[in-house]
Amino acid sequence: MPFALLLYGLAAAPADEAMTWRVGDVTYRYAAASRELVAACAGTSFRPLVDFGPAFLFGGKERAPADLTLSLLSAERRAGGLRCRYCAAFGAESADYALDIGPAEGGLRLRLTSTSALCPRVHAGRTVGFGAWRRFGYTRNAEPYGQPFWPRVAYAPESGLYVAARWDMAASAGTAWDAPDQRFQGEGDFAAALDVVYDTRTDGTRMTLDETLLLRVGRDPWATLPPPAQKPSEYRQELAPCVFLDVWGGTAVETEYFLRHLAALTQGRVRFYTILENWETGGFDSLLPDSILMPDYPPNPGIGTVEELRSLSRYASSVGRYGMRTNYVYLREASPSAKAGRAVQALAPDGKPRWHTRPADWLPLARRQEAEIHDLFAPNASFSDQLTSGGGPWSYIDYDARQPRAGSMGEALAQQRRLCRLIKDTHRGPLGSETNIDEQLLGEFVDTGDFGIFDGYHRAFTPEFKLRRLQGLSCFHGMGLMYRYFEMPPFKAFHAGTTSYLADPAQYDDYRAAEVLWWARSSGTTRSSRCARWPTGRMGAGRTCNSS
C-alpha cells in the first residue's frame, strides 16, 4: 500500500519530537520519549499499543513494562523509520532494548531487540480509546479449533474501524504465544495482541529478545488483516482438477489395478493425485522416522516388493502425480536411525525428551531417505505426515541449549520450511500433509492436504477467510478424517467407539455440506469425482477417493 512519510528531524530526532507516517487513510504518530503511539482514521483516533514492550526479570520477578522506569537513550532516523534505544530499570537493575518502528505491509512494523537474556515475556500492550469492541479470529490456526487464544482482529462498531496486531512467527526468538485476555467483546481497554513467551532452555538461559509486530488499522477488514507472507503453491493450478486418491489398503499390485481401472473409466480426461500411505518397512509407522533403509529395511512385503512398488509408481506418475508417505516428526525407539543416533528426540526445558524428533535431524534424515525413495521408485509427488498439524512451530521446538537458536519458534518454523522444500525439490512435485493447520506453511512449502476443522458440527464458522486469504495459496482436498469434524481432540467418542455419525443421515448431510462449502476450487473447469465409499475415508468428498 503506498504511503506518504513525514519525518521531523534529520540524523537524530530530538527526544521531545514525534514522527508521523501516513499509510493509506491511516495516520500513525509515535513520540519517542513518551513511547506514545496514536492511530487516526476517519475522524477517530486511539492508542493501539499502550505499554508495548518487553518484560524483564528484575529482583527475581517478572516486571511488566508498566512496572518499569523507561527512559529514552537515543532516537535515530533509519530507512524511513525510527530507531529508539531505551533503558528499562527497576531499582538498581536495568537492561537496554531497541525499538525499530516504521511503515511496512500496509501498516506499521515494530521490532524489539535486546542483548539482555533477562526477558521472559513480551507484551503487545493494551488498545485504549477504541470504544466498544468485538473480536473475531482470522487465522487458519484458529479455524480448526475455534479456541480463543489465537490472534484476533478487533472491530469498533461505533467508528467502523478494525485493528489487527500480530507477531511474526518466522522472525520470533520466543517459544510460544500466550493470551491473558481471551474476551470476545467488551468496552474499554483490551490486550492489543498475544504475549510472546520466552521459556528457558536446558541450561537455564533464554534466547535474547527479537520480536516483530505488524500493526494494521483500517475501515476494511480485508485491508486490515495481515496477508500470508509466503508465495502460493507452484502446483496449485495443476492439482485443482485432479482426483485425490488416498490409498490406505490393498497391495501395490491391487492399487495399480485400481488406478488402471479408474483411468480406463475416465478415458484420459481426469488426472489422479495418488498417495500410498501404508507401505513402510516393518509395518505402518513402526520404525519412524525411517520408512525405508535398504537393504536391511525394505518396504513392507505385505504391500509389495520393490519392483511392484516401482511399477505402481511408473503407472501412477503417467496418469498424474504419485507419492509415498513419510513422517520425520514422530520417533520410535526401534527406528534404525534412532539406534544409530541419527534421529534424536527433542528436549523440553527441563531436559526431558519431547514427543518428536529434534528439528536439527530432519534435513539429514530426509535428505538420505527421500533420495533413496526417488532413486528406487521415481515418484513425482510426496506426502509427509504431521508437518502441518501442530498448530504452530512451538509444537516442534527443541530446547537443547547445545543447538543453534534453541528454544526459538522462528528456528523451528525455518526447519519445517527447509524440510518441506527439500522433499519437494527432491521429487520435483507437490507435497501434501495432514490437516493443514499451520497456515504459515501453506503454499510454497506445503501444496495440498485436507482442510480439517475439529468439532465443526457444533460451532459456527465462515469460509470467507479461506476464500480471501488461503484460497490462492494451496489446493485443498476435503475436510479430513470424518470423526474430527464431530468432536474435539482427544476424540473420546471416536476412540471409545461411541460415535454416531455413520448411522445418522443428518450428520452425514452436515459433513457433506461442509465438504462442499470448504472445497477448494481453483478454476471454473474443475471436475469433481466421488468414491462410493467416501464416508469411511480419510479425506471425504469432492475430488477425493479413498481406497481401503
C-alpha positions in Angstrom: 0.0 0.0 0.0 1.5 3.4 -0.9 2.3 5.8 1.9 3.5 9.3 2.4 6.2 9.7 5.0 6.5 12.9 7.1 9.8 13.0 9.1 10.7 15.5 11.7 14.4 15.9 12.4 17.5 14.7 10.4 20.0 12.2 11.6 18.8 12.2 15.2 15.3 13.0 16.3 15.1 15.2 19.5 13.6 13.4 22.4 10.6 15.7 22.6 9.6 15.4 18.9 7.4 12.8 17.2 7.4 11.1 13.8 4.3 10.7 11.7 3.5 8.3 8.9 0.6 8.2 6.6 -0.3 4.7 5.4 -3.4 4.6 3.2 -6.1 6.5 5.0 -4.5 6.0 8.5 -2.1 8.3 10.2 0.3 6.9 12.8 2.2 9.2 15.2 4.9 8.0 17.5 6.5 10.1 20.2 9.9 8.6 21.1 10.3 9.9 24.7 6.8 9.1 25.9 6.5 6.0 23.8 3.0 7.1 22.8 1.7 5.7 19.5 -1.6 7.2 18.2 -3.5 5.9 15.2 -6.1 8.2 13.5 -8.5 7.2 10.7 -11.9 8.6 9.5 -12.0 11.2 12.3 -11.3 8.7 15.1 -8.0 8.4 17.0 -6.9 5.9 19.6 -3.8 4.4 21.2 -3.3 0.9 19.9 -0.2 -0.3 21.8 -0.1 1.3 25.3 2.7 -0.3 27.4 4.1 -2.2 24.4 7.5 -3.7 25.2 9.5 -6.4 26.9 9.2 -7.6 30.5 12.4 -8.2 32.4 13.5 -10.4 35.3 14.4 -7.9 38.0 14.6 -8.7 41.7 13.9 -12.3 40.9 10.4 -11.5 39.5 9.0 -10.7 36.1 8.4 -7.0 35.7 6.0 -5.8 33.0 6.6 -2.6 31.0 4.1 -0.7 33.2 6.2 -1.6 36.3 9.5 -0.4 34.9 11.1 3.0 34.7 11.7 3.5 31.0 14.0 6.3 29.6 14.9 7.2 26.1 18.6 6.8 25.4 18.6 7.8 21.7 16.3 8.3 18.7 17.7 8.0 15.2 16.1 8.1 11.8 16.7 4.9 9.7 15.4 4.0 6.3 12.0 5.8 6.6 11.5 4.7 10.2 12.9 5.4 13.6 15.2 3.5 15.9 14.8 4.2 19.6 17.0 2.9 22.3 15.5 2.6 25.8 16.8 1.8 29.3 14.4 -0.3 31.4 15.1 0.0 35.1 13.7 -1.4 38.3 15.5 -0.3 41.4 19.2 -0.7 40.8 18.7 -3.2 38.0 18.5 -2.2 34.3 18.6 -3.5 30.8 18.7 -1.8 27.4 16.5 -2.6 24.4 15.8 -1.1 21.0 12.7 -0.4 19.1 12.6 0.0 15.3 9.4 1.4 14.0 8.2 2.3 10.5 5.7 1.7 7.8 5.5 -1.7 6.1 3.0 -4.1 4.6 0.0 -1.7 4.8 0.6 -0.8 8.5 3.4 -0.3 11.0 6.2 -2.8 11.7 7.6 -2.6 15.2 10.7 -4.7 16.0 12.1 -5.1 19.6 15.6 -6.3 20.2 18.0 -6.6 23.1 21.3 -8.2 24.1 19.9 -9.0 27.5 18.9 -12.6 28.3 16.6 -11.4 31.1 13.4 -11.1 29.0 10.8 -13.8 29.9 7.9 -12.2 28.0 7.0 -9.5 25.5 3.8 -7.5 25.8 1.9 -6.1 22.9 0.3 -3.7 25.3 -3.3 -2.5 25.5 -5.6 -0.9 23.0 -7.0 2.3 24.6 -9.7 4.6 23.3 -11.2 2.2 20.8 -14.7 2.3 22.4 -16.9 -0.7 22.4 -15.3 -3.6 20.6 -15.8 -7.1 19.3 -13.1 -9.7 18.3 -13.1 -12.4 15.8 -10.5 -14.9 14.5 -8.7 -14.5 11.2 -6.1 -17.2 11.1 -6.1 -20.8 9.8 -4.5 -21.8 13.1 -7.6 -20.7 15.0 -10.1 -22.1 12.4 -9.7 -25.8 13.1 -10.1 -25.5 16.9 -12.2 -22.3 17.4 -10.2 -21.6 20.6 -10.0 -18.1 22.0 -6.2 -17.9 22.4 -5.2 -17.3 18.8 -4.7 -13.8 17.2 -7.9 -11.9 16.6 -8.9 -8.7 14.9 -10.9 -6.1 16.9 -13.8 -4.2 15.4 -15.3 -0.9 16.8 -19.0 -0.7 15.7 -19.3 3.0 16.6 -16.4 4.1 14.3 -16.4 1.2 11.9 -12.6 0.7 12.4 -10.6 -2.5 12.6 -7.3 -3.0 14.3 -5.1 -6.1 14.0 -1.8 -6.7 15.7 0.1 -9.9 15.0 3.6 -11.2 15.9 5.8 -12.5 13.1 6.3 -16.2 13.8 9.1 -16.6 11.3 11.1 -13.8 12.9 10.5 -14.8 16.5 13.1 -15.8 19.1 10.3 -16.6 21.5 9.0 -20.0 22.4 5.2 -19.6 22.4 2.3 -17.2 22.4 0.0 -16.6 25.4 -3.3 -14.9 25.6 -4.1 -13.5 29.1 -7.1 -11.6 27.6 -9.4 -14.0 25.8 -12.6 -11.9 25.8 -14.6 -11.8 22.6 -16.2 -8.4 23.2 -16.3 -5.6 25.7 -15.9 -1.9 26.2 -12.7 -0.1 27.2 -9.1 -1.3 27.2 -8.2 -4.8 25.8 -5.0 -6.6 25.0 -3.7 -5.5 21.6 -2.3 -8.9 20.8 -1.0 -12.0 22.4 2.1 -12.0 24.6 5.3 -13.8 23.4 6.8 -16.1 26.0 10.5 -16.8 26.3 10.9 -20.1 28.1 14.3 -21.2 29.4 16.4 -23.7 27.6 18.1 -26.8 29.1 20.9 -24.7 30.6 18.5 -22.2 32.2 19.2 -19.4 29.7 16.8 -17.8 27.2 17.2 -16.6 23.7 17.8 -12.9 23.6 14.9 -10.6 22.7 14.0 -10.4 19.0 10.3 -9.9 18.1 8.5 -8.2 15.3 4.9 -7.0 15.5 2.8 -5.9 12.5 0.0 -3.3 13.3 -2.7 -2.6 10.8 -5.7 -0.3 11.2 -8.5 0.4 8.7 -12.1 0.5 7.7 -12.0 -2.6 5.5 -11.3 -5.8 7.4 -9.6 -7.4 4.4 -7.3 -4.5 4.1 -6.6 -4.7 7.8 -5.9 -8.4 8.3 -2.3 -9.2 7.5 -1.9 -11.4 4.4 0.2 -14.5 4.4 3.9 -13.8 3.7 4.6 -16.9 1.7 4.2 -17.5 -2.1 1.4 -19.6 -3.5 2.0 -23.3 -4.4 3.5 -23.6 -7.8 1.4 -26.8 -8.3 -2.0 -25.3 -7.3 -3.4 -24.9 -10.7 -2.3 -28.4 -11.8 -3.7 -30.1 -8.7 -7.1 -28.3 -8.7 -8.8 -30.6 -11.3 -7.1 -33.8 -10.0 -8.9 -36.5 -8.2 -7.1 -37.3 -5.0 -6.6 -41.0 -4.2 -5.7 -41.6 -0.6 -4.7 -45.2 -0.6 -4.6 -47.0 2.7 -5.5 -50.6 1.9 -4.5 -53.2 -0.6 -1.2 -54.2 -2.1 0.8 -52.3 -4.7 -0.5 -54.7 -7.4 -4.1 -54.1 -6.4 -3.6 -50.4 -6.2 -2.1 -50.3 -9.7 -5.1 -52.4 -11.0 -7.5 -50.0 -9.2 -5.8 -47.0 -10.8 -5.7 -48.5 -14.2 -9.4 -49.2 -13.9 -10.2 -45.6 -12.9 -8.0 -44.3 -15.8 -9.9 -46.5 -18.2 -13.3 -45.4 -16.9 -12.3 -41.7 -17.3 -10.7 -42.2 -20.7 -7.8 -39.9 -20.0 -10.0 -36.9 -19.1 -9.1 -37.0 -15.4 -5.6 -36.7 -13.8 -5.1 -38.5 -10.5 -3.0 -37.4 -7.5 -2.3 -40.7 -5.7 -0.6 -41.1 -2.3 0.4 -44.6 -1.0 0.0 -44.3 2.8 0.8 -47.8 4.1 4.0 -49.2 2.6 6.7 -48.6 5.2 9.3 -51.0 6.4 8.2 -53.0 9.5 4.6 -52.0 9.1 2.7 -48.7 9.4 4.7 -46.1 11.4 6.5 -48.8 13.3 10.1 -47.5 12.7 9.6 -43.8 12.2 11.3 -41.6 11.1 12.5 -44.5 8.8 10.2 -45.6 6.1 12.9 -47.5 4.1 16.6 -48.1 4.6 17.8 -50.6 2.0 18.9 -53.4 2.0 18.1 -54.2 5.7 14.8 -52.4 5.9 12.9 -52.9 2.6 9.3 -51.9 2.1 6.6 -53.9 3.9 6.5 -57.2 2.0 2.8 -57.4 2.7 2.3 -54.4 0.5 4.7 -55.2 -2.3 8.2 -55.8 -3.5 10.5 -53.0 -4.7 9.7 -53.9 -8.3 5.9 -54.0 -7.7 6.1 -50.6 -6.0 8.3 -49.3 -8.8 5.7 -50.5 -11.3 2.9 -48.7 -9.4 4.9 -45.5 -9.3 5.6 -45.6 -13.0 2.0 -46.0 -13.9 0.6 -43.7 -11.3 3.0 -41.0 -12.4 2.0 -41.4 -16.0 -1.7 -40.6 -15.2 -1.0 -37.8 -12.8 1.0 -37.3 -9.6 2.2 -40.1 -7.3 3.9 -40.0 -3.9 4.7 -42.2 -0.9 4.0 -41.2 2.7 6.8 -40.4 5.2 7.0 -38.9 8.7 10.1 -37.3 10.0 8.4 -35.7 13.1 7.5 -38.8 15.1 10.2 -41.0 16.5 10.2 -44.7 17.5 12.8 -46.2 19.7 13.1 -49.2 17.4 14.0 -47.0 14.4 17.4 -47.8 12.9 18.2 -44.1 12.7 17.3 -43.7 16.4 19.5 -46.6 17.4 22.4 -45.2 15.3 22.0 -41.7 16.9 20.9 -40.1 13.6 17.4 -39.4 15.0 17.3 -37.9 18.5 14.3 -36.7 20.5 14.0 -33.0 21.1 14.3 -31.9 24.7 11.9 -30.0 26.9 13.2 -27.1 29.0 13.8 -29.5 31.9 15.9 -31.7 29.7 13.3 -34.5 29.4 12.6 -35.9 25.9 9.7 -34.4 24.0 7.4 -36.4 21.7 9.2 -35.6 18.4 12.5 -35.9 16.6 14.6 -32.8 17.0 14.3 -30.4 14.1 18.1 -30.4 13.6 17.9 -34.0 12.5 15.0 -33.6 10.0 17.1 -32.5 7.0 19.8 -35.1 7.2 17.2 -37.8 7.7 15.0 -36.6 4.8 18.0 -36.0 2.5 19.0 -39.6 2.8 15.6 -41.2 2.7 13.9 -39.0 0.1 16.9 -39.6 -2.2 16.6 -43.3 -1.7 12.8 -43.2 -2.4 13.4 -41.2 -5.5 16.2 -43.5 -6.8 14.2 -46.6 -6.2 10.7 -45.5 -7.3 11.0 -42.1 -9.0 7.7 -40.7 -7.7 6.7 -37.2 -8.8 4.9 -36.1 -5.6 5.1 -36.7 -1.9 3.2 -36.7 1.4 4.9 -36.2 4.8 2.7 -36.5 7.9 2.4 -34.2 10.9 4.2 -31.3 9.3 1.2 -29.1 9.3 -0.9 -30.4 12.2 1.0 -28.8 15.2 -0.9 -25.6 15.1 2.3 -23.6 15.4 6.1 -24.1 15.4 6.2 -24.3 19.2 4.9 -27.8 18.8 8.3 -28.8 17.3 10.8 -26.7 19.4 13.9 -28.3 20.7 15.1 -26.6 24.0 18.5 -28.3 23.9 20.9 -25.3 24.6 23.6 -27.1 22.5 21.5 -26.5 19.4 21.7 -23.2 17.4 18.8 -20.9 18.3 17.4 -23.5 20.7 14.0 -22.6 22.1 13.1 -20.4 19.2 9.8 -20.8 17.3 11.4 -18.9 14.4 14.1 -21.6 14.1 11.5 -24.5 14.4 9.5 -22.9 11.6 12.6 -22.4 9.5 13.4 -26.1 9.9 9.8 -27.0 8.9 10.1 -24.9 5.8 13.6 -26.3 4.9 12.3 -29.8 5.2 9.3 -29.1 3.0 11.4 -27.6 0.3 13.9 -30.4 0.4 11.2 -33.0 -0.1 9.5 -31.0 -2.9 12.8 -30.3 -4.7 13.9 -34.0 -4.5 10.8 -35.2 -6.3 10.1 -32.1 -8.4 6.5 -32.2 -7.4 3.9 -31.2 -4.8 4.0 -32.1 -1.1 0.9 -32.9 0.9 0.5 -33.1 4.7 -2.1 -33.7 7.4 -4.9 -31.3 8.5 -3.1 -28.2 7.2 -3.5 -26.2 10.4 -0.1 -24.4 10.2 -1.1 -21.5 8.0 2.5 -20.3 7.7 3.4 -23.5 5.7 0.6 -23.4 3.1 1.5 -22.6 -0.4 5.2 -22.7 -1.4 6.0 -25.2 1.4 3.0 -27.5 1.6 0.9 -27.6 -1.6 -2.1 -29.6 -0.6 -3.8 -31.8 2.0 -7.1 -32.0 4.0 -8.7 -28.9 5.4 -9.5 -30.3 8.8 -11.9 -28.5 11.2 -12.4 -30.0 14.6 -15.9 -30.1 16.1 -17.3 -28.2 13.2 -20.6 -29.9 13.7 -21.1 -27.9 17.0 -20.0 -24.4 16.1 -20.4 -21.7 13.5 -17.7 -20.7 11.1 -17.5 -18.9 7.7 -15.5 -19.8 4.6 -14.8 -16.1 3.9 -11.3 -16.1 5.5 -10.3 -19.2 3.5 -11.6 -17.7 0.3 -10.0 -14.3 0.7 -6.7 -15.3 2.3 -5.9 -19.0 1.7 -7.7 -19.9 -1.5 -4.9 -18.5 -3.6 -2.1 -20.4 -1.7 -3.0 -24.1 -1.9 -5.3 -26.7 -3.3 -7.2 -28.5 -0.5 -8.8 -31.9 -0.8 -11.7 -32.4 1.6 -12.4 -31.9 5.3 -10.2 -34.7 6.6 -10.9 -37.5 8.9 -14.6 -37.6 9.4 -14.7 -38.2 13.1 -12.7 -35.0 13.7 -15.5 -32.9 12.3 -17.8 -34.1 15.1 -15.6 -33.7 18.2 -12.5 -32.0 19.6 -9.2 -33.7 20.4 -8.6 -36.2 22.0 -11.7 -37.6 20.2 -13.0 -39.6 23.2 -16.2 -40.7 21.5 -14.3 -42.0 18.4 -11.7 -43.9 20.5 -14.5 -45.3 22.7 -16.4 -46.5 19.6 -19.5 -44.4 20.5 -19.6 -42.0 17.6 -22.9 -41.9 15.8 -22.2 -40.1 12.5 -22.0 -43.3 10.5 -25.6 -44.1 11.4 -27.1 -40.6 11.4 -28.2 -39.3 8.0 -28.4 -35.7 9.4 -24.8 -35.8 10.5 -23.9 -37.3 7.1 -25.6 -34.4 5.4 -23.9 -31.8 7.6 -20.5 -33.3 6.8 -21.3 -33.4 3.1 -22.4 -29.8 3.2 -19.1 -28.8 4.9 -17.2 -30.7 2.2 -18.9 -28.6 -0.5 -18.6 -25.4 1.5 -14.9 -25.6 2.1 -14.0 -27.5 -1.1 -11.1 -25.8 -2.8 -11.7 -24.9 -6.5 -9.0 -23.2 -8.5 -10.7 -22.8 -11.8 -14.1 -22.8 -13.4 -13.3 -26.0 -15.3 -12.6 -28.1 -12.2 -14.3 -31.5 -12.3 -15.4 -33.5 -9.3 -15.5 -37.2 -8.6 -16.7 -39.1 -5.6 -15.9 -42.6 -4.5 -18.8 -44.7 -3.4 -17.2 -45.5 0.0 -16.3 -41.9 0.8 -17.8 -41.7 4.3 -15.1 -44.1 5.7 -12.2 -42.2 4.0 -9.6 -40.0 5.4 -10.3 -37.1 3.1 -14.0 -37.1 2.3 -15.8 -36.0 -0.8 -15.3 -33.6 -3.6 -12.4 -34.7 -5.8 -11.3 -37.3 -3.2 -11.5 -41.1 -3.2 -10.3 -43.4 -0.5 -9.0 -46.9 -1.1 -9.1 -49.2 1.9 
